[in-house]
């Protein structure tokens, strides 16, 4: 005795669950990308009304310490670079770049003389410098 089906199986595939997953992933990546902070070092930057639209290739942070000394960190690296080695580190990292640009992230309490020393290095090596500020 042969039993016949009255309905045939549908060979189609529903993509609705796949699109739900894609949208959830899109929302996840949008939310997490806003949480990423390019500077891992906490600095109180000076305030400014205008912002530069250029993208720096790397950043140099000047961090003050309680004993009136300063440490220099390239690209948020926790290991500081000695002041005498900053020129060599910048030249090495920017040598392959077409647009040789870096940003200086200096805490508000850092004396301007420390920032000017870094700007002089940039001037001597023909680098472009962006002084990072915090928008109002």
Buried (B, 14 or more C-beta within 10 A) or exposed (E): EEEEEEEEEEEEEEEEEEEEEEEEEEEEEEEEEEEEEEBEBEBEBEEEEEEBEEEBBBBBBBBBEEEEEBBBBBBBEEEBBEBEEBBEBBEEBBEEEEEBBBBBBBBEEBEEEBBEBBBEBBEEEEBBBBBBBEEE
